[in-house]
Amino acid sequence: MFCGMATNTARKGGEEKLVLAAIEHAAALRQQPGCIAAYVLTERDGPTQVSLSIFENEDALYRGVDATRSVITKHHLEQILDGPSSFRLFDVR
C-alpha cells in the first residue's frame, strides 16, 4: 500500500474553509479506484490540517489525485493557505 500526506496551515480566519475543502477532497478520493481510505486530521484549536490518503499502490494514488484535482482547485487554496503545502509519500507496511 501507498500513502500520501498533505499538511497545510490556514491563514487566520480560513481554518474552516480549509477543512471543508479537505473533507470534500477526501470524499472524492474515496470514490477513486484503488483508494483504501482518506482522512482529514485537524489540529485542535490550531490552523493546521493534515490530509491522509491510502491507496493500493503508488500509481493508484497519482491517478486518484489527478482525477480529483478539480475538487481542490475550486476552493482557491492560494487565498486560504498561510504558506505552501507540504506533501509527503509513504510506503504502508
GIWO-V457506 format. One record per run of one state. SS is the DSSP state (h for helix, s for strand, l for the rest). FROM is the first residue (numbers start at 1). TO is the last residue. If there is no record, write none. Layout:
BEGIN
ss=SS from=FROM to=TO
ss=SS from=FROM to=TO
END
This chain:
BEGIN
ss=l from=1 to=1
ss=s from=2 to=10
ss=l from=11 to=14
ss=h from=15 to=30
ss=l from=31 to=34
ss=s from=35 to=42
ss=l from=43 to=47
ss=s from=48 to=55
ss=l from=56 to=57
ss=h from=58 to=67
ss=l from=68 to=68
ss=h from=69 to=73
ss=l from=74 to=76
ss=h from=77 to=79
ss=l from=80 to=80
ss=s from=81 to=81
ss=l from=82 to=85
ss=s from=86 to=91
ss=l from=92 to=93
END
